[in-house]
Amino acid sequence: MEKPRTNNASHVPNSKKRAELDGVACVPSELADDAPDMSVVLGGFTMKNPVTVASGTFGCGQEYADFFDVSRLGAITTKGVSSEAWQGNDSPRIAETASGMLNSIGLQNPGVEAFCQEQIPWLDTLDTSVIVNVSGHSIHDYVHVIERLEDEPRVDAYEVNISCPNVDAGGMTFGVDAKAAAQVTAAVRAATQRPLLIKLTPNVTDITVIARAVAEAGADGISLINTLLGMAIDAKARRPKLARVVGGLSGPAIKPVALRMVWEVHNVVDIPILGMGGIQCGLDAIEFMLAGASAVAVGAASFVDPCASVRVLEEMVAFCKEQGITRVRDLTGALEV
């Protein structure tokens, strides 16, 4: 499904502005000529390298384009897009924790129509794949978003976030029930022939049950993990640090859980995995590939270092050279146990 792109971007990253930013050291603008083959296939489409970004941590890339050429990434994964505008949760909705952060943003976004009008033109200037993250509170919501996006040729694949509450089932999250997860997967599968990734919540007893259900319902790939539920307390105020009390934990703290789930799912399904959760450096990304991921997404690290995603790519290239690996995709599932 990958289409050749001509990078006609009018926005050229401002190197002087990058250099003036305190503590920000961005990587060189191009991969070395002798780089190994970094291309991978994820759910039926080809990425020029295995690095994308986690939905909700990168917008659509415009904010980061002042730091580096975002077209260097294997794909841009957008912030979640819903059928109608979502206002998000009350503040405070972010809290720093040990080795991570909690967020309770509530998937705030202007809705699919505004996304198509305001973000698609920007994305069309990029020379990389585009994965649109889709959110919904009902199966109809998910289908409506995808049907609208089918009119946009710039979209290469969908990532369906099933960590949303299902209003038709009393607010139970789609992703914690195998039947509900399969139902939403089948519905969006019927609405598109484009590559379809289903993003799983880790807040379940057995992730493999959900993974099998979405694979059998027609998913082309699986994204995991989404954030873990957690909370933080201000002991002196005797109050929670988030307005909604609980939020999603991301960052280095969740990496061992994410690795375990990628490995478990890799062993029970035959479709590719987009692995994420606490990736801070190239070695982290390599570990996810060894556990079974075909590609990786960098998330919370971008809040600390805006160049984190492209730095991870450079460090993966360096690892492959050092280890004599000519094709990065050969690392997928190569863990010896």
C-alpha positions as CSV (number, residue, x, y, z in Angstrom):
1,M,0.0,0.0,0.0
2,E,2.9,2.3,0.3
3,K,2.8,5.1,-2.3
4,P,5.9,7.0,-3.5
5,R,6.0,10.5,-2.0
6,T,7.7,13.6,-3.2
7,N,8.7,15.8,-0.3
8,N,7.5,19.2,-1.3
9,A,7.4,20.5,2.3
10,S,7.4,24.2,2.5
11,H,8.3,24.1,6.2
12,V,12.1,23.6,6.5
13,P,13.3,22.9,10.1
14,N,15.1,26.0,11.5
15,S,18.6,24.7,12.4
16,K,19.5,28.0,14.1
17,K,16.4,27.8,16.3
18,R,17.3,24.2,17.2
19,A,20.8,25.2,18.2
20,E,19.6,27.9,20.5
21,L,17.4,25.5,22.5
22,D,18.8,24.7,25.9
23,G,19.7,21.1,26.4
24,V,18.5,20.0,23.0
25,A,21.1,18.2,20.8
26,C,19.4,16.9,17.7
27,V,21.0,14.2,15.6
28,P,22.4,14.7,12.0
29,S,19.8,15.3,9.3
30,E,20.5,12.3,7.2
31,L,21.2,8.6,7.7
32,A,24.7,7.5,6.7
33,D,25.1,6.2,3.1
34,D,26.2,2.8,4.4
35,A,23.2,2.3,6.7
36,P,21.7,-1.2,6.8
37,D,18.3,-1.9,5.3
38,M,15.9,-0.4,7.9
39,S,12.6,-1.0,6.0
40,V,9.9,-3.0,7.6
41,V,6.4,-4.2,6.7
42,L,3.7,-3.4,9.3
43,G,0.2,-4.7,8.7
44,G,0.5,-4.7,4.9
45,F,2.3,-1.4,4.3
46,T,6.0,-0.7,4.1
47,M,7.7,1.8,6.4
48,K,11.1,3.0,5.3
49,N,12.3,2.4,8.9
50,P,10.7,0.9,12.0
51,V,10.3,4.1,14.0
52,T,7.1,6.0,14.5
53,V,5.6,8.0,17.4
54,A,3.0,7.1,19.9
55,S,-0.4,8.7,19.3
56,G,-1.0,11.7,21.5
57,T,2.7,12.5,22.1
58,F,3.5,14.1,18.8
59,G,0.4,15.9,17.5
60,C,0.7,15.5,13.7
61,G,4.4,16.5,13.8
62,Q,4.1,20.2,13.2
63,E,5.4,21.2,16.6
64,Y,8.4,18.9,16.2
65,A,9.3,20.1,12.7
66,D,11.4,23.0,14.2
67,F,13.7,20.4,15.8
68,F,14.2,17.9,13.0
69,D,12.8,16.7,9.6
70,V,9.9,14.6,10.7
71,S,9.9,12.9,7.3
72,R,12.9,10.9,8.5
73,L,10.6,8.8,10.6
74,G,9.2,5.6,9.3
75,A,5.7,6.9,9.9
76,I,3.8,9.7,11.7
77,T,1.1,8.4,14.0
78,T,-1.4,11.1,14.6
79,K,-3.2,12.1,17.8
80,G,-6.5,10.4,18.2
81,V,-9.3,11.5,15.9
82,S,-13.0,11.1,16.9
83,S,-16.3,11.5,15.0
84,E,-17.1,14.8,16.7
85,A,-15.0,17.2,18.7
86,W,-14.0,16.0,22.2
87,Q,-13.3,18.6,24.9
88,G,-11.1,16.4,27.0
89,N,-10.9,16.2,30.8
90,D,-10.6,18.9,33.4
91,S,-7.3,20.1,34.7
92,P,-5.0,19.1,36.2
93,R,-4.6,16.3,33.8
94,I,-0.8,15.6,33.8
95,A,1.3,14.5,36.7
96,E,5.0,13.5,36.7
97,T,5.8,10.2,38.5
98,A,8.9,8.2,39.3
99,S,10.3,7.1,35.9
100,G,7.1,8.2,34.1
101,M,4.1,10.4,33.8
102,L,0.4,10.1,34.3
103,N,-2.0,11.7,31.8
104,S,-5.8,12.1,31.8
105,I,-6.1,14.3,28.7
106,G,-9.3,12.6,27.6
107,L,-8.3,12.3,23.9
108,Q,-9.1,16.0,23.3
109,N,-9.4,16.7,19.6
110,P,-11.4,18.8,17.2
111,G,-13.1,15.9,15.4
112,V,-12.5,14.2,12.0
113,E,-13.8,17.0,9.8
114,A,-11.5,19.6,11.3
115,F,-8.7,17.0,11.2
116,C,-9.2,16.6,7.4
117,Q,-9.3,20.3,6.8
118,E,-6.5,21.4,9.0
119,Q,-4.1,18.5,9.4
120,I,-4.2,16.5,6.2
121,P,-2.7,19.4,4.1
122,W,0.3,19.5,6.5
123,L,0.7,15.7,6.5
124,D,0.6,15.8,2.7
125,T,3.8,17.8,2.7
126,L,5.7,14.9,4.4
127,D,7.7,12.2,2.7
128,T,6.7,9.4,5.1
129,S,3.8,7.1,5.9
130,V,0.8,8.4,7.8
131,I,-1.1,6.3,10.4
132,V,-4.2,7.9,11.7
133,N,-5.2,7.0,15.3
134,V,-9.0,6.5,15.5
135,S,-11.1,6.9,18.8
136,G,-14.7,6.4,19.5
137,H,-17.4,5.9,22.2
138,S,-19.4,3.5,20.1
139,I,-18.9,1.2,17.1
140,H,-20.7,3.7,15.0
141,D,-18.2,6.4,16.0
142,Y,-15.2,4.4,14.9
143,V,-16.9,3.5,11.5
144,H,-17.9,7.1,10.9
145,V,-14.3,8.3,11.3
146,I,-12.9,5.7,9.0
147,E,-15.5,6.2,6.4
148,R,-14.7,9.9,6.3
149,L,-10.9,9.3,6.2
150,E,-11.4,6.9,3.2
151,D,-11.8,10.0,1.1
152,E,-8.3,11.1,2.0
153,P,-5.6,9.4,-0.1
154,R,-2.9,10.7,2.2
155,V,-3.9,8.2,4.9
156,D,-1.8,5.0,4.7
157,A,-3.2,3.0,7.7
158,Y,-5.4,3.2,10.7
159,E,-4.6,2.6,14.4
160,V,-7.8,2.0,16.2
161,N,-7.7,2.8,19.9
162,I,-10.0,0.4,21.8
163,S,-9.1,1.8,25.2
164,C,-12.2,4.1,24.9
165,P,-15.3,3.5,27.1
166,N,-18.2,1.9,25.1
167,V,-21.3,4.0,25.9
168,D,-23.5,1.3,24.5
169,A,-22.2,-1.1,27.1
170,G,-22.4,1.1,30.2
171,G,-19.0,2.6,29.8
172,M,-17.0,-0.6,29.8
173,T,-13.8,-0.2,27.8
174,F,-13.9,-1.9,24.4
175,G,-10.4,-3.4,24.9
176,V,-11.0,-5.3,28.2
177,D,-13.6,-7.6,26.6
178,A,-12.7,-10.0,23.8
179,K,-16.2,-10.0,22.3
180,A,-16.4,-6.2,22.3
181,A,-12.9,-5.9,20.9
182,A,-13.7,-8.3,18.1
183,Q,-17.0,-6.5,17.3
184,V,-15.3,-3.1,16.8
185,T,-12.5,-4.7,14.8
186,A,-14.9,-6.4,12.5
187,A,-17.0,-3.3,12.0
188,V,-14.0,-1.1,11.0
189,R,-12.5,-3.9,8.9
190,A,-15.7,-3.9,6.8
191,A,-15.3,-0.1,6.3
192,T,-11.8,-0.2,4.8
193,Q,-9.3,-2.2,2.9
194,R,-6.4,-0.1,4.2
195,P,-4.0,-1.6,6.8
196,L,-5.7,-1.8,10.2
197,L,-3.9,-1.8,13.5
198,I,-5.8,-2.3,16.7
199,K,-4.2,-0.6,19.8
200,L,-4.7,-2.8,22.9
201,T,-5.1,-1.7,26.5
202,P,-2.7,-3.5,29.0
203,N,-5.4,-3.2,31.7
204,V,-6.6,-6.8,31.3
205,T,-5.9,-10.2,32.9
206,D,-4.7,-11.9,29.8
207,I,-3.6,-9.8,26.8
208,T,-3.4,-12.8,24.5
209,V,-7.1,-13.4,24.7
210,I,-7.8,-9.9,23.4
211,A,-5.0,-10.2,20.8
212,R,-6.4,-13.4,19.4
213,A,-9.9,-11.9,19.2
214,V,-8.9,-8.9,17.1
215,A,-6.6,-11.0,14.9
216,E,-9.5,-13.3,14.1
217,A,-11.8,-10.4,13.5
218,G,-9.6,-9.0,10.7
219,A,-6.8,-6.8,12.2
220,D,-3.7,-6.5,10.1
221,G,-1.6,-5.7,13.1
222,I,-1.6,-4.9,16.8
223,S,-0.3,-1.9,18.6
224,L,0.7,-2.4,22.2
225,I,0.8,-1.3,24.8
226,N,-1.4,1.7,25.6
227,T,-1.0,3.3,29.0
228,L,-1.4,1.5,32.4
229,L,-3.9,2.8,34.8
230,G,-2.4,4.6,37.8
231,M,-2.8,7.5,40.2
232,A,-0.7,10.0,42.1
233,I,-1.5,11.7,45.4
234,D,-0.4,15.1,46.9
235,A,0.1,13.9,50.5
236,K,0.2,17.4,52.0
237,A,-3.0,18.5,50.2
238,R,-4.5,15.0,50.7
239,R,-5.8,15.2,47.2
240,P,-5.2,13.3,44.0
241,K,-2.9,15.1,41.5
242,L,-5.3,14.5,38.6
243,A,-8.7,16.0,38.4
244,R,-10.2,12.6,37.4
245,V,-8.1,10.8,40.1
246,V,-6.7,8.1,37.8
247,G,-4.8,8.4,34.5
248,G,-2.7,6.5,32.1
249,L,0.9,5.8,33.1
250,S,3.6,6.0,30.4
251,G,7.4,6.3,30.3
252,P,10.3,4.1,31.3
253,A,8.3,2.6,34.3
254,I,6.1,0.6,32.0
255,K,8.7,-0.8,29.7
256,P,9.1,-4.3,31.4
257,V,5.3,-4.7,31.2
258,A,5.2,-3.7,27.6
259,L,8.0,-6.0,26.6
260,R,6.3,-8.9,28.3
261,M,3.1,-8.3,26.5
262,V,4.7,-7.9,23.1
263,W,6.5,-11.2,23.6
264,E,3.3,-12.9,24.8
265,V,1.2,-11.6,21.8
266,H,4.0,-12.4,19.3
267,N,3.8,-16.0,20.4
268,V,0.0,-16.4,19.8
269,V,-0.8,-14.4,16.7
270,D,0.7,-14.3,13.2
271,I,0.1,-10.6,12.5
272,P,2.8,-7.9,13.1
273,I,3.1,-5.9,16.2
274,L,3.9,-2.2,16.7
275,G,5.6,-2.2,20.1
276,M,5.7,0.8,22.5
277,G,5.9,1.6,26.2
278,G,8.9,3.3,27.8
279,I,11.2,3.4,24.8
280,Q,13.9,6.0,25.5
281,C,16.8,4.9,23.3
282,G,17.8,2.7,20.4
283,L,18.6,-0.3,22.6
284,D,15.1,-0.1,24.1
285,A,13.7,-0.3,20.6
286,I,15.9,-3.2,19.6
287,E,14.6,-5.1,22.7
288,F,11.0,-4.6,21.5
289,M,11.9,-6.0,18.1
290,L,13.7,-9.0,19.7
291,A,10.5,-9.6,21.7
292,G,8.4,-9.7,18.5
293,A,7.7,-6.2,17.4
294,S,8.0,-5.4,13.7
295,A,8.1,-1.7,14.4
296,V,8.3,0.6,17.4
297,A,6.7,3.9,18.6
298,V,8.4,6.5,20.8
299,G,6.0,8.3,23.1
300,A,6.7,10.1,26.4
301,A,10.4,10.4,25.6
302,S,9.5,13.1,23.1
303,F,8.3,15.3,26.0
304,V,11.8,15.2,27.5
305,D,13.8,15.3,24.3
306,P,11.9,16.5,21.2
307,C,14.4,14.7,19.0
308,A,14.0,11.4,20.9
309,S,12.3,9.5,18.0
310,V,14.9,10.3,15.4
311,R,17.7,9.7,17.9
312,V,16.2,6.3,18.6
313,L,16.4,5.6,14.8
314,E,20.0,6.7,14.6
315,E,20.9,4.5,17.6
316,M,19.2,1.5,16.0
317,V,21.2,2.1,12.8
318,A,24.4,2.2,14.9
319,F,23.5,-1.0,16.7
320,C,22.8,-2.8,13.4
321,K,26.2,-1.7,12.1
322,E,28.0,-2.7,15.2
323,Q,26.3,-6.1,15.3
324,G,26.7,-6.8,11.5
325,I,23.0,-6.8,10.9
326,T,22.2,-5.9,7.3
327,R,18.3,-6.0,7.7
328,V,16.7,-4.6,10.8
329,R,13.6,-6.7,10.2
330,D,15.6,-9.9,10.9
331,L,15.6,-8.9,14.6
332,T,11.8,-9.3,14.9
333,G,11.2,-12.2,17.2
334,A,14.8,-13.2,17.4
335,L,14.9,-13.5,21.2
336,E,16.5,-16.7,22.3
337,V,14.8,-18.3,25.2
